[in-house]
Amino acid sequence: MRVRHFSFLRLFLLLSLLVYHLPVQKQRHRSIPSWKYPDEGDDHPPQNAFSHMANQVKGICDFSRGPLNVSTTENEIVPLLVQAELHAGSAPLSDAHTDEPVQRCVQFTKGMEVLTFVCPKRNTEDYIGVEIRPMECFEKVRMHNGNKKKLNNVLKGVQLENIDTDSLSIRKVFIPPTIYRNIIFECTCDNSLSFWNNKMGTRGIMRVHLRKNIVFGCDFDHRGGRENILEVEGELPAVDEANRNTTGDWAFWRNAGPSAEELAERNKTAFSQFYTSEEVNDAKDKGIICNVKITKREVYLGLVCPSGYEMYPSNCFDRVLYKDSIVRMSELIKHHVTFHMDSNRRMSFATFSLDRNENPPGFTCLCVRMDIPEAPPLQANFVYHNYESFGFHFRLLYVLVVILLLVLCL
């Protein structure tokens, strides 16, 4: 009996030691009083991804450097005209036209990137018939089913920038992380109408694949989207492609019950928490507290304030509220953070990656009424619960317990 008692005592101590090393870490977070706003200090102008990513190479489709011009092409007019008759008319995006000379530039993104489309102008014989299609590229795009759509009706937070030189048309777009389902769209630099010396130019196609995403944050201006879900092509996988997790990863969605696919189609949002204008209006006198739990290593943060409100701190995610003070995000997170906010100080996004089981201190951002700043705010509290490997440790502990029990029973 003494031996058996001693064995169980050793087992208890060993289990206690194993449990002690499990990555359990509690996060404390203090709520910020709605009437107390720390001084922001020096005014910090809005920052956006265009300035942060000015020198990036990724995301650029430059057809001014590609062989679209007539001089270097080997496209004979006669056989191509026969193909044109076969493929006349408007059709969905397809790679079926394999014989047609096309230069393709394909981009994949989950957001927080600037995409750039460059097309030469009609300034030489090589590009005498060149056209951008759609003409308002990035403001309007060609969807997978062939329809033209306004991109800001498909994605919340799109920002555009157009630059024209004597020889180039440059279109830039900030793709926000608000991608609630997989989407494909195109812009084309079409030089196939340029003819010279019995030859014709080539089409350059920029195809963008938007990957569905989860934005950890609060959308206080949710409008349910403007797109008919059946018109936006691309299926929303039931399994998360990055971590192979099932819809359990979406358990933090505000309306528990329906699957992730049903929520995405019903609500048309990538935000973990969202509030309609009716909910915000009903809470004008008491405010709203939105609690966000960040459960992944790959983090996309977002905050959207409704009309009549502005963010506080004014550059949320670059600076945040922590223990009743304004601090830089870099003081809480020791990783590179990509940050973007709109010029109206109503919308902000950030992205970064954490280490496994890393859980930095939580923080807060507010949406404050512009007409009555002292009114109760719309408050977004962010806490980390990044325990990806907890399940593995638990299974390992279970196996060890079973082995020890078997040994003791021998």
C-alpha positions, 0 to 999 in steps of 0.5 A: 500500500505504501508503494502504491500510495507513493506512486500516486503521489509521484503521479500527482506531482508529475501532473501538477508539473505538467499542468504548470507548464501549460500555456495558460495566461490570463489577460487583465483589461481595464475599461476606460471611463467614457468621460476621461480622455487622455491628451493625445499630445502632438497632432498626428496626421492620418497615415495610410498604406499608400505611404507605408508601401510606396516602394513595394514590389509585390502587388504591381502589374506594370504592362508598360514593361511587358511585350504588349506593343506592336513592334515586338509582337508576333501576333499576325492579324489574320488568324487573330481576327478569326479567333475574334469572330469565334469569341465575340461578345461579353463572357465571364473570366476564363482561361479557355482562350489559350490561343489568344496572346495575353500577358497575365499578372496574377495577384493573391491577397487577404488585404492590407496591401496596395495593388498597382496597375500600370498601362501605357498611353496612346503616345506612340504607334505601338500603343495607338489603340490601347485601352484600359478596361474597365475604363475606371479600373479599380473604381470599377472592376470586372467580376468573375461572372463578367459583370462590372462592379464598383469595388467599394460596393464589394469591399468596405474601406477601399481607397483609390489613387490615380496617377497620370504621366505623359506616357503612363496611366497608373491606378492604385488601390488599397485592399482592406482586410474586409474580405468576407468571401473569396472574390476574383476580379480583373482589370485589362490593359488592352492593346489588341486594337493597335495595328502596325505592319500587319501585326497587332498588339497584345492584351495585358490582364491583371487578375486579383484573387481576394482571399476571405478573411477574419477582421478582429474588431468592431464595425459600428457602421454595418450596412449588410453590404450592397451586393447580391451574394449570388453575383459575387463569384468564388466559394467560401471554404468551410475550412480555414486554409491557413490552419485547417480549422473548421467553423469552430474558429468562427465561434466568436461571431456575434450571432452564434448558431449559423455556420460561417458560410451562412453568416458571411452570406447573411451579414456580408462582413468579415468583422468579428463584431458589428452593429447596425445604425439602428443599434448605434442610434438606440445606444446614443445615450448609454454607449456600446461596449464591444469586446473583441477576442483575438484568437489567431497568430495572423492578426487583422484588426479593424475599427469602423466608426459611424457618421458623426463619430471619430476615432479616439485616439485619432490614429487608432492601432498606431496609438491605443488606450492602455491603463488610462493612457495613450501608448504606441502599439509598438510598446505593446507588440514587439512585431512589425505592424502595418497600419492604415486609416482613412482621411476622415478618421473613421476607419482604421486597420492594422495587421501583424503576426504573433508568436505561438501562444504569445498574448500581449496586453489588451488595449482599447479604442473609442468612437467618440461623438463629434457633436457631444464629445463627453457623451458615452462612446462606442468602446472597442476592447481588444484582448488576446487569446492566442492559444493555438497549441493548447489542444496539442499540449492537452492531448500530450498530457492525456497520453502521458496520464494514460501511460503512467496509469498503465505503468502503475497497474502493472 
